[in-house]
Amino acid sequence: MKACIPAKQAPEALKTVFDTSLAKRNDSEEFADFIDRVGVAEFEEKFGKPKSEFGPLDRDNIQSYMDWGKTVVYKLERGEGECAV
């Protein structure tokens, strides 16, 4: 499984990763070494769910589909830019 979370849940997910590392890492173990030792599976189990499990785009789940500080649903818009010319 690959961890997949809405951006708005990233702060809580990051807190979970750091709290887990503080609780389970060995003395003087660097964070990267801790992740190498335990692997990412432990974290994927905690908050890695398929996108389909975030629910449909409806009133109950709307916050998972909106950008930070926005009041409208995110919409991918592509247009011609200086790199496309």
Distance bins in CASP14 RR format, pairs under 12 A and 6 or more apart:
PFRMAT RR
TARGET T0000
AUTHOR 0000-0000-0000
RMODE 2
METHOD distances of the structure
MODEL  1
1 40 0 0 0 0 1 0 0 0 0 0 0
1 41 0 0 0 0 1 0 0 0 0 0 0
1 42 0 0 0 0 0 1 0 0 0 0 0
1 43 0 0 0 0 0 1 0 0 0 0 0
1 44 1 0 1 0 0 0 0 0 0 0 0
1 45 1 0 0 1 0 0 0 0 0 0 0
1 46 0 0 0 0 0 1 0 0 0 0 0
1 47 0 0 0 0 0 1 0 0 0 0 0
1 48 1 0 0 1 0 0 0 0 0 0 0
1 49 1 0 0 1 0 0 0 0 0 0 0
1 50 1 0 0 1 0 0 0 0 0 0 0
1 51 0 0 0 0 0 1 0 0 0 0 0
1 53 0 0 0 0 0 1 0 0 0 0 0
2 40 0 0 0 0 1 0 0 0 0 0 0
2 41 0 0 0 0 0 1 0 0 0 0 0
2 43 0 0 0 0 0 1 0 0 0 0 0
2 44 1 0 0 1 0 0 0 0 0 0 0
2 45 0 0 0 0 0 1 0 0 0 0 0
2 47 0 0 0 0 0 1 0 0 0 0 0
2 48 1 0 0 1 0 0 0 0 0 0 0
2 49 0 0 0 0 1 0 0 0 0 0 0
2 50 0 0 0 0 1 0 0 0 0 0 0
2 51 0 0 0 0 0 1 0 0 0 0 0
3 9 0 0 0 0 0 1 0 0 0 0 0
3 10 0 0 0 0 0 1 0 0 0 0 0
3 13 1 0 0 1 0 0 0 0 0 0 0
3 14 0 0 0 0 0 1 0 0 0 0 0
3 16 0 0 0 0 0 1 0 0 0 0 0
3 17 0 0 0 0 1 0 0 0 0 0 0
3 39 0 0 0 0 0 1 0 0 0 0 0
3 40 1 0 0 1 0 0 0 0 0 0 0
3 41 0 0 0 0 1 0 0 0 0 0 0
3 42 0 0 0 0 0 1 0 0 0 0 0
3 43 1 0 0 1 0 0 0 0 0 0 0
3 44 1 0 1 0 0 0 0 0 0 0 0
3 45 0 0 0 0 1 0 0 0 0 0 0
3 46 0 0 0 0 1 0 0 0 0 0 0
3 47 1 0 0 1 0 0 0 0 0 0 0
3 48 1 0 1 0 0 0 0 0 0 0 0
3 49 0 0 0 0 1 0 0 0 0 0 0
3 50 0 0 0 0 0 1 0 0 0 0 0
3 51 0 0 0 0 0 1 0 0 0 0 0
4 10 0 0 0 0 0 1 0 0 0 0 0
4 13 0 0 0 0 0 1 0 0 0 0 0
4 43 0 0 0 0 0 1 0 0 0 0 0
4 44 0 0 0 0 1 0 0 0 0 0 0
4 47 0 0 0 0 1 0 0 0 0 0 0
4 48 1 0 1 0 0 0 0 0 0 0 0
4 49 1 0 0 1 0 0 0 0 0 0 0
4 50 1 0 0 1 0 0 0 0 0 0 0
4 51 1 0 1 0 0 0 0 0 0 0 0
4 52 0 0 0 0 1 0 0 0 0 0 0
4 53 0 0 0 0 1 0 0 0 0 0 0
4 54 0 0 0 0 1 0 0 0 0 0 0
4 64 0 0 0 0 0 1 0 0 0 0 0
5 11 0 0 0 0 0 1 0 0 0 0 0
5 12 0 0 0 0 1 0 0 0 0 0 0
5 13 1 0 1 0 0 0 0 0 0 0 0
5 14 0 0 0 0 1 0 0 0 0 0 0
5 16 0 0 0 0 0 1 0 0 0 0 0
5 17 0 0 0 0 0 1 0 0 0 0 0
5 43 0 0 0 0 0 1 0 0 0 0 0
5 44 0 0 0 0 0 1 0 0 0 0 0
5 46 0 0 0 0 0 1 0 0 0 0 0
5 47 1 0 1 0 0 0 0 0 0 0 0
5 48 1 0 0 1 0 0 0 0 0 0 0
5 49 1 0 0 1 0 0 0 0 0 0 0
5 50 0 0 0 0 0 1 0 0 0 0 0
5 51 0 0 0 0 1 0 0 0 0 0 0
5 53 0 0 0 0 0 1 0 0 0 0 0
5 54 0 0 0 0 1 0 0 0 0 0 0
5 64 0 0 0 0 1 0 0 0 0 0 0
6 12 0 0 0 0 0 1 0 0 0 0 0
6 13 0 0 0 0 1 0 0 0 0 0 0
6 47 0 0 0 0 0 1 0 0 0 0 0
6 48 0 0 0 0 0 1 0 0 0 0 0
6 49 0 0 0 0 0 1 0 0 0 0 0
6 51 0 0 0 0 1 0 0 0 0 0 0
6 53 0 0 0 0 0 1 0 0 0 0 0
6 54 1 0 0 1 0 0 0 0 0 0 0
6 55 0 0 0 0 0 1 0 0 0 0 0
6 61 0 0 0 0 1 0 0 0 0 0 0
6 62 0 0 0 0 0 1 0 0 0 0 0
6 63 0 0 0 0 1 0 0 0 0 0 0
6 64 1 0 1 0 0 0 0 0 0 0 0
6 65 1 0 0 1 0 0 0 0 0 0 0
6 66 0 0 0 0 1 0 0 0 0 0 0
6 67 0 0 0 0 0 1 0 0 0 0 0
6 68 0 0 0 0 0 1 0 0 0 0 0
6 74 0 0 0 0 0 1 0 0 0 0 0
7 13 0 0 0 0 0 1 0 0 0 0 0
7 14 0 0 0 0 0 1 0 0 0 0 0
7 54 0 0 0 0 0 1 0 0 0 0 0
7 63 0 0 0 0 0 1 0 0 0 0 0
7 64 0 0 0 0 1 0 0 0 0 0 0
7 65 0 0 0 0 0 1 0 0 0 0 0
7 66 0 0 0 0 1 0 0 0 0 0 0
7 67 1 0 0 1 0 0 0 0 0 0 0
7 68 1 0 0 1 0 0 0 0 0 0 0
7 69 0 0 0 0 0 1 0 0 0 0 0
7 70 0 0 0 0 0 1 0 0 0 0 0
7 74 0 0 0 0 1 0 0 0 0 0 0
8 54 0 0 0 0 0 1 0 0 0 0 0
8 61 0 0 0 0 0 1 0 0 0 0 0
8 62 0 0 0 0 0 1 0 0 0 0 0
8 63 1 0 0 1 0 0 0 0 0 0 0
8 64 1 0 0 1 0 0 0 0 0 0 0
8 65 0 0 0 0 1 0 0 0 0 0 0
8 66 1 0 0 1 0 0 0 0 0 0 0
8 67 0 0 0 0 1 0 0 0 0 0 0
8 68 1 0 0 1 0 0 0 0 0 0 0
8 69 0 0 0 0 1 0 0 0 0 0 0
8 70 0 0 0 0 0 1 0 0 0 0 0
8 74 0 0 0 0 0 1 0 0 0 0 0
9 15 0 0 0 0 0 1 0 0 0 0 0
9 16 0 0 0 0 1 0 0 0 0 0 0
9 46 0 0 0 0 0 1 0 0 0 0 0
9 47 1 0 0 1 0 0 0 0 0 0 0
9 48 0 0 0 0 1 0 0 0 0 0 0
9 49 0 0 0 0 0 1 0 0 0 0 0
9 54 0 0 0 0 1 0 0 0 0 0 0
9 63 0 0 0 0 1 0 0 0 0 0 0
9 64 1 0 0 1 0 0 0 0 0 0 0
9 68 0 0 0 0 0 1 0 0 0 0 0
10 16 0 0 0 0 0 1 0 0 0 0 0
10 17 0 0 0 0 0 1 0 0 0 0 0
10 47 0 0 0 0 1 0 0 0 0 0 0
10 64 0 0 0 0 0 1 0 0 0 0 0
10 68 0 0 0 0 0 1 0 0 0 0 0
11 17 0 0 0 0 0 1 0 0 0 0 0
11 18 0 0 0 0 0 1 0 0 0 0 0
11 47 0 0 0 0 0 1 0 0 0 0 0
11 68 0 0 0 0 0 1 0 0 0 0 0
12 18 0 0 0 0 0 1 0 0 0 0 0
12 19 0 0 0 0 0 1 0 0 0 0 0
12 46 0 0 0 0 0 1 0 0 0 0 0
12 47 1 0 0 1 0 0 0 0 0 0 0
13 19 0 0 0 0 0 1 0 0 0 0 0
13 20 0 0 0 0 0 1 0 0 0 0 0
13 40 0 0 0 0 0 1 0 0 0 0 0
13 43 1 0 0 1 0 0 0 0 0 0 0
13 44 0 0 0 0 0 1 0 0 0 0 0
13 46 0 0 0 0 1 0 0 0 0 0 0
13 47 1 0 1 0 0 0 0 0 0 0 0
13 48 0 0 0 0 1 0 0 0 0 0 0
13 49 0 0 0 0 0 1 0 0 0 0 0
14 20 0 0 0 0 0 1 0 0 0 0 0
14 21 0 0 0 0 0 1 0 0 0 0 0
14 31 0 0 0 0 0 1 0 0 0 0 0
14 43 0 0 0 0 0 1 0 0 0 0 0
14 46 0 0 0 0 0 1 0 0 0 0 0
14 47 0 0 0 0 0 1 0 0 0 0 0
15 21 0 0 0 0 0 1 0 0 0 0 0
15 22 0 0 0 0 0 1 0 0 0 0 0
15 43 0 0 0 0 0 1 0 0 0 0 0
15 46 0 0 0 0 0 1 0 0 0 0 0
15 47 0 0 0 0 0 1 0 0 0 0 0
16 22 0 0 0 0 0 1 0 0 0 0 0
16 23 0 0 0 0 0 1 0 0 0 0 0
16 24 0 0 0 0 0 1 0 0 0 0 0
16 42 0 0 0 0 1 0 0 0 0 0 0
16 43 1 0 0 1 0 0 0 0 0 0 0
16 44 0 0 0 0 0 1 0 0 0 0 0
16 45 0 0 0 0 0 1 0 0 0 0 0
16 46 1 0 1 0 0 0 0 0 0 0 0
16 47 1 0 0 1 0 0 0 0 0 0 0
16 48 0 0 0 0 0 1 0 0 0 0 0
17 23 0 0 0 0 0 1 0 0 0 0 0
17 24 0 0 0 0 0 1 0 0 0 0 0
17 25 0 0 0 0 0 1 0 0 0 0 0
17 31 0 0 0 0 1 0 0 0 0 0 0
17 34 0 0 0 0 1 0 0 0 0 0 0
17 35 0 0 0 0 1 0 0 0 0 0 0
17 38 0 0 0 0 0 1 0 0 0 0 0
17 39 0 0 0 0 0 1 0 0 0 0 0
17 40 0 0 0 0 1 0 0 0 0 0 0
17 42 0 0 0 0 1 0 0 0 0 0 0
17 43 1 0 1 0 0 0 0 0 0 0 0
17 44 0 0 0 0 0 1 0 0 0 0 0
17 46 0 0 0 0 1 0 0 0 0 0 0
17 47 0 0 0 0 1 0 0 0 0 0 0
17 48 0 0 0 0 0 1 0 0 0 0 0
18 24 0 0 0 0 0 1 0 0 0 0 0
18 25 0 0 0 0 0 1 0 0 0 0 0
18 31 0 0 0 0 1 0 0 0 0 0 0
18 34 0 0 0 0 0 1 0 0 0 0 0
18 35 0 0 0 0 0 1 0 0 0 0 0
18 43 0 0 0 0 0 1 0 0 0 0 0
19 25 0 0 0 0 0 1 0 0 0 0 0
19 43 0 0 0 0 0 1 0 0 0 0 0
19 46 0 0 0 0 0 1 0 0 0 0 0
20 31 0 0 0 0 0 1 0 0 0 0 0
20 34 0 0 0 0 1 0 0 0 0 0 0
20 35 0 0 0 0 1 0 0 0 0 0 0
20 38 0 0 0 0 1 0 0 0 0 0 0
20 39 0 0 0 0 0 1 0 0 0 0 0
20 40 0 0 0 0 0 1 0 0 0 0 0
20 42 1 0 0 1 0 0 0 0 0 0 0
20 43 1 0 0 1 0 0 0 0 0 0 0
20 45 0 0 0 0 0 1 0 0 0 0 0
20 46 0 0 0 0 1 0 0 0 0 0 0
20 47 0 0 0 0 0 1 0 0 0 0 0
21 29 0 0 0 0 1 0 0 0 0 0 0
21 30 0 0 0 0 1 0 0 0 0 0 0
21 31 1 0 1 0 0 0 0 0 0 0 0
21 32 0 0 0 0 0 1 0 0 0 0 0
21 33 0 0 0 0 0 1 0 0 0 0 0
21 34 1 0 1 0 0 0 0 0 0 0 0
21 35 1 0 0 1 0 0 0 0 0 0 0
21 36 0 0 0 0 0 1 0 0 0 0 0
21 37 0 0 0 0 0 1 0 0 0 0 0
21 38 0 0 0 0 1 0 0 0 0 0 0
21 39 0 0 0 0 0 1 0 0 0 0 0
21 42 0 0 0 0 0 1 0 0 0 0 0
21 43 0 0 0 0 1 0 0 0 0 0 0
22 29 0 0 0 0 0 1 0 0 0 0 0
22 31 0 0 0 0 1 0 0 0 0 0 0
22 34 0 0 0 0 1 0 0 0 0 0 0
23 34 0 0 0 0 0 1 0 0 0 0 0
23 38 0 0 0 0 0 1 0 0 0 0 0
23 42 0 0 0 0 0 1 0 0 0 0 0
24 31 0 0 0 0 0 1 0 0 0 0 0
24 34 1 0 0 1 0 0 0 0 0 0 0
24 35 0 0 0 0 0 1 0 0 0 0 0
24 37 0 0 0 0 1 0 0 0 0 0 0
24 38 1 0 0 1 0 0 0 0 0 0 0
24 39 0 0 0 0 0 1 0 0 0 0 0
24 42 0 0 0 0 1 0 0 0 0 0 0
24 43 0 0 0 0 0 1 0 0 0 0 0
25 31 1 0 0 1 0 0 0 0 0 0 0
25 32 0 0 0 0 0 1 0 0 0 0 0
25 33 1 0 0 1 0 0 0 0 0 0 0
25 34 1 0 1 0 0 0 0 0 0 0 0
25 35 0 0 0 0 1 0 0 0 0 0 0
25 36 0 0 0 0 0 1 0 0 0 0 0
25 37 0 0 0 0 1 0 0 0 0 0 0
25 38 0 0 0 0 1 0 0 0 0 0 0
26 33 0 0 0 0 1 0 0 0 0 0 0
26 34 1 0 0 1 0 0 0 0 0 0 0
26 36 0 0 0 0 0 1 0 0 0 0 0
26 37 1 0 0 1 0 0 0 0 0 0 0
26 38 0 0 0 0 0 1 0 0 0 0 0
27 33 0 0 0 0 0 1 0 0 0 0 0
27 34 0 0 0 0 0 1 0 0 0 0 0
28 34 0 0 0 0 0 1 0 0 0 0 0
29 35 0 0 0 0 0 1 0 0 0 0 0
29 36 0 0 0 0 1 0 0 0 0 0 0
29 37 1 0 0 1 0 0 0 0 0 0 0
29 38 0 0 0 0 0 1 0 0 0 0 0
30 36 0 0 0 0 1 0 0 0 0 0 0
30 37 0 0 0 0 0 1 0 0 0 0 0
31 37 0 0 0 0 0 1 0 0 0 0 0
31 38 0 0 0 0 0 1 0 0 0 0 0
32 38 0 0 0 0 0 1 0 0 0 0 0
32 39 0 0 0 0 0 1 0 0 0 0 0
33 39 0 0 0 0 0 1 0 0 0 0 0
34 40 0 0 0 0 0 1 0 0 0 0 0
34 42 0 0 0 0 0 1 0 0 0 0 0
34 43 0 0 0 0 0 1 0 0 0 0 0
35 41 0 0 0 0 0 1 0 0 0 0 0
35 42 0 0 0 0 1 0 0 0 0 0 0
35 43 0 0 0 0 1 0 0 0 0 0 0
38 44 0 0 0 0 0 1 0 0 0 0 0
38 45 0 0 0 0 0 1 0 0 0 0 0
39 45 0 0 0 0 0 1 0 0 0 0 0
40 46 0 0 0 0 0 1 0 0 0 0 0
40 47 0 0 0 0 0 1 0 0 0 0 0
40 48 0 0 0 0 1 0 0 0 0 0 0
41 48 0 0 0 0 0 1 0 0 0 0 0
42 48 0 0 0 0 0 1 0 0 0 0 0
44 50 0 0 0 0 0 1 0 0 0 0 0
47 53 0 0 0 0 0 1 0 0 0 0 0
47 54 0 0 0 0 0 1 0 0 0 0 0
48 54 0 0 0 0 0 1 0 0 0 0 0
49 55 0 0 0 0 0 1 0 0 0 0 0
49 64 0 0 0 0 0 1 0 0 0 0 0
51 57 0 0 0 0 0 1 0 0 0 0 0
51 61 0 0 0 0 0 1 0 0 0 0 0
51 64 0 0 0 0 1 0 0 0 0 0 0
51 65 0 0 0 0 0 1 0 0 0 0 0
52 61 0 0 0 0 0 1 0 0 0 0 0
52 64 0 0 0 0 0 1 0 0 0 0 0
53 61 0 0 0 0 0 1 0 0 0 0 0
53 64 0 0 0 0 0 1 0 0 0 0 0
54 60 0 0 0 0 0 1 0 0 0 0 0
54 61 1 0 0 1 0 0 0 0 0 0 0
54 62 0 0 0 0 0 1 0 0 0 0 0
54 63 0 0 0 0 0 1 0 0 0 0 0
54 64 1 0 1 0 0 0 0 0 0 0 0
54 65 1 0 0 1 0 0 0 0 0 0 0
55 61 1 0 1 0 0 0 0 0 0 0 0
55 62 0 0 0 0 0 1 0 0 0 0 0
55 63 0 0 0 0 0 1 0 0 0 0 0
55 64 1 0 0 1 0 0 0 0 0 0 0
55 65 0 0 0 0 1 0 0 0 0 0 0
56 62 0 0 0 0 0 1 0 0 0 0 0
56 64 0 0 0 0 0 1 0 0 0 0 0
56 65 0 0 0 0 1 0 0 0 0 0 0
57 63 0 0 0 0 0 1 0 0 0 0 0
57 64 0 0 0 0 1 0 0 0 0 0 0
57 65 1 0 1 0 0 0 0 0 0 0 0
57 66 0 0 0 0 0 1 0 0 0 0 0
57 73 1 0 0 1 0 0 0 0 0 0 0
57 74 0 0 0 0 0 1 0 0 0 0 0
57 75 0 0 0 0 0 1 0 0 0 0 0
58 64 0 0 0 0 0 1 0 0 0 0 0
58 65 0 0 0 0 1 0 0 0 0 0 0
58 73 0 0 0 0 0 1 0 0 0 0 0
59 65 0 0 0 0 0 1 0 0 0 0 0
59 73 0 0 0 0 0 1 0 0 0 0 0
61 73 0 0 0 0 0 1 0 0 0 0 0
62 70 0 0 0 0 0 1 0 0 0 0 0
62 71 0 0 0 0 0 1 0 0 0 0 0
62 72 0 0 0 0 1 0 0 0 0 0 0
62 73 1 0 0 1 0 0 0 0 0 0 0
62 74 0 0 0 0 0 1 0 0 0 0 0
63 69 0 0 0 0 0 1 0 0 0 0 0
63 70 0 0 0 0 0 1 0 0 0 0 0
63 71 0 0 0 0 0 1 0 0 0 0 0
63 73 0 0 0 0 0 1 0 0 0 0 0
63 74 0 0 0 0 0 1 0 0 0 0 0
64 73 0 0 0 0 0 1 0 0 0 0 0
64 74 0 0 0 0 0 1 0 0 0 0 0
65 72 0 0 0 0 1 0 0 0 0 0 0
65 73 1 0 1 0 0 0 0 0 0 0 0
65 74 1 0 0 1 0 0 0 0 0 0 0
65 75 0 0 0 0 1 0 0 0 0 0 0
65 76 0 0 0 0 0 1 0 0 0 0 0
66 72 1 0 0 1 0 0 0 0 0 0 0
66 73 1 0 1 0 0 0 0 0 0 0 0
66 74 1 0 0 1 0 0 0 0 0 0 0
66 75 0 0 0 0 0 1 0 0 0 0 0
67 73 0 0 0 0 1 0 0 0 0 0 0
67 74 1 0 1 0 0 0 0 0 0 0 0
67 75 0 0 0 0 1 0 0 0 0 0 0
67 76 0 0 0 0 0 1 0 0 0 0 0
68 74 0 0 0 0 0 1 0 0 0 0 0
78 84 0 0 0 0 1 0 0 0 0 0 0
79 85 0 0 0 0 0 1 0 0 0 0 0
END
